[in-house]
């Protein structure tokens, strides 16, 4: 159990483990292919390298922010191409060059900047372990030359109906600081063997990497953008919360008139209820709050000014939690959050499909859904299905999931339209085009469009009731009636939550 807990904690916010959806097996195969080229291993965060057959010049929906002439150049490739930063002083953890992948859509004035996830490290032990086991999250030495996006990063109109014709920028995560670090370059020290390093040898520059990416995109036309969407999954989603105001300010200083928006996927976490040792002696005993407290000092991390002003010195870690930061942000924000986020559950040592489950843990899960739902009450734009999963926007089947009969791509389009109308000082709400979508049913997997649960031992797909029985619980004692709930779930297909 201790080992499982330690692994789970390192994966927190990162989505490094395989997801429990129907796409898990095929995504895993794609991830292995990319891993041979230097990526791999992060099915939840990194788009698969080959999610569909390339269709150069596929259909593109011309948005209102497009070039008035309406003629964008046809793409010759669906791949995003690797570019290293021009500023060689801003690097990954190990001093290798940071960079980004870019797929240009010439003529488009819409830009999508995506921040990859992968949790963090916060001291010598956690950073050494990360460098040994997941080096691509700390080094660019093995990054492939190209990537292919899925979900909202796809160039295919069938998979990505409203953002396929944007300039897409994928920023790999290699700073291990939840995109907050501004730390200086490491001081020279004696050579070490293999991947052995001292904590002071690592460089934490996540926030600076974002700044330099935008600078390098100036010759590509980002100053002429009408809309810039800063998106991210898991730790990358938290990175959006931490950096969106800074990105908006930077573009304004460059003279750009773009509206900067944020898209936070699975980065809206609540504080852990674990009781831990205050000195956080080892990874397994460290909650996210403790890890961030320790990490902020190591990373020289920064948080948005308006949020920082709410808390006294030493309490800045609270700005890593969306429900505490949201009200301080001025840029439009769309939050995507599974109500029963797997990574939030792993912090509490709850692993669906891997171990027995106690009645107390089941009650905790239900309460978690209620708490996340309450934390999203005042969020203007939100998509929150009552499902057990982690990350959504880069899944190739992201259009399949619905809340109250509306898919996420449709909700994002409605949000887009509402912002356009607001810019025209039109305050009339859009009818039949919702973008505040939160399931109202009260237990995991009660939304019939949820990703399937997979038993991690047998790899079989199971319903929630089957999973609970397999984990040693009696569904009826938990208040779940299989016959009654089957009819209820069927009625939700059209009505949602």
Protein Blocks (a to p, Z undefined) as FASTA:
>chain_A
ZZmmmmmmmmgonlmaccfbfklmmmmmmmmmmmmnogghilmlmccfblbccdehiacd
ddfkbcfklpacddfbfbdcddddfblmbccfkopacdddddddehiacdcddddeeija
fbfklmmmmmmmmmmlmccklgcfbdcdehjlbcbfklmmmlmmcccdddddfkonoopa
ccdcdddddddehjbccfklpccfklmmmmmmmmmmmmnopmmpfbdcdddehjlmmmmm
mmmmmmmmmmmmnopabdcddddehiaccddfbdcdfklpafklpcfklmmmmmmmmnop
acdfklmmmpcehilmmmmpmklmmmmpmbdcdddddfblfklmmmnopaehiaccdfkl
mmmmmmmmmmmmmmmmmpmbacdddbddehjklpfklmmpcgehiafklmmmmmmmmmmm
mmnopabdcehiacbdcdfbfbehkafkbccdddfklopacdfklmmmmnopafklnopa
fklmmmmmmmmmmnoZZ
